[in-house]
Amino acid sequence: CFWPMMLLFPPMLLGLTMGQKGPLWLAMWSLTWLLMRGGRPLTAGLAFGLLSIKPTLFFLLPLIMLRHGQWRFVAGASLSWAALWGAAASALPSQVWTDYLAVARSATDYHQHVGYQLSWSSNLQSLVAGLPRWTPWWVSGLLWIIPASYVLGRIALQTKFRLQHPPDLCRALLATCLLSPHFYAYDLIVLLLPICGMWHTHRREAMVILAGVWLGMLASQPCL
């Protein structure tokens, strides 16, 4: 039953029909996860470091692994990241980096771009930014800070984290989604990895996530 649902998963359909790179991000996360399951954390880190080309998906997992003493994974990710970005720095002209930094500085305001569909946002910051203009700034701040603090607190207080354990992987991905400065609906395709991993051992939770994404995308526009 899993594969038909995967092919009809709304983020998968969006990614394929719009030519988005979500399937590539899913492949990178999958390779990392399979290497961790195979007992090769250094190689898994090397593979995950390639995902640094998509910072909104990359930023959180190395911090989680650092928090839980997964030094070989962190070393691999750092080496891969340094090699990739060092090669880019040596090959690309300075003007490219100026433009890149200008775009990076506007990441938190990405939802203000022309054509941005706020109903497709899946991160806390963009959703709070969609509140009515008359909402006091401190209300908007609390609506972002309280759930973000809860997510970060759960990560910090978790006594044991194993990336190869599908529920732990799922928590890391959901936290990445919520805390990212920009996370669009078609990038939710990465949730197929923990859903697949939990299909035989935590099927109820896997189906809840599938149903949540389906219903959320159906209801997002009228709710907004």
Buried (B, 14 or more C-beta within 10 A) or exposed (E): EBEEBBEEBBBBBBBBEEEBBBBBBBEBBBBBBBBBBEEBBBBBBBBBBBBBBBEBBBBBBBEBBBEBEBEBBBBBBBBBBEEBEEEEEEEEEEEEEEEEEEEEEEEEBBBEEEEBEBBBBBBBBBBBBEEEEEEEEEEBEEBBEEBBEEBBEEBEEEEEBEBBBBBBBBBBBBBBBBBBBBBBBBBBBBBBBBBBBBBEEBEEBBBEBBEEBBEBBEEBEEEE
